Each structure stands twice: as structure tokens, then as C-alpha cells.
């Protein structure tokens, strides 16, 4: 039987793991991170940074999807829109990262704009936005 759990109290560990997964080369700055692990191994995580009163940047990584990933997304939603009372979340994804774009759009992010040649390797970056009413996974009837 595998031991799985959500992690809310180890932001540095989760933040470092997410950074590796999303090729983040620089510091997150002021951030909060939450994750999910199976058998002591991180398998998904969310980092929030670049906070202001309306918005934060959201970075999602998943290596081994499991049922806790949906629960983690739900907690991320509640953190951003319930606890912080943000108006929106911003996602930045390399245009050639089709897997991440598909996941982000599946859970409710929508494409907002393109930052041409803004990526580490000169690739375009797609700017995505999540509005509170657009989250498709886990919350029911706006709750």
C-alpha cells in the first residue's frame, strides 16, 4: 500500500522540486508552495509568487498524476481565491510545452496573450489567466 499525502508546510522542498520540473533558473522570490507526494517522493506541486492584491503567478508541475493531484488543485484554488482573495492567477508557459498548455487549459486557464521570444531559449511564452469562475476541477457550484 502506498502512502500518499499533501504537503503544506515544506515550501522550500516543494518550491525546489517545482523549479526543477518547470526549468525555473532563478529564485521564486517571495513564494508559497504546496505539493503531493507518494511514498516520500514528490509527484506534484504548485508554486505561487509575484503576489499583489489582485494577482499571483501560478506554476504547476506534475510528474506522476494521482488522485491527490486533483485535491492539490482544489487546495490551490481555495488558497488563491478564498484565502488570498485574488481576482486572478497568471500562468506563463512556453509555447512549445504542449503538455503543460493542455493541462492548464483543461483545469480552466485561458490564453490571454503571447510574449514573443521571451523564454529561456528564445521561444514564445503563452500568458494564461485563471479567473475564479473558470476552475474546472474539483470545486462544485462555485464553492
Order of alpha helices (4+ residues) and beta strands (2+ residues): beta-alpha-beta-beta-beta-alpha-beta-alpha-beta-beta
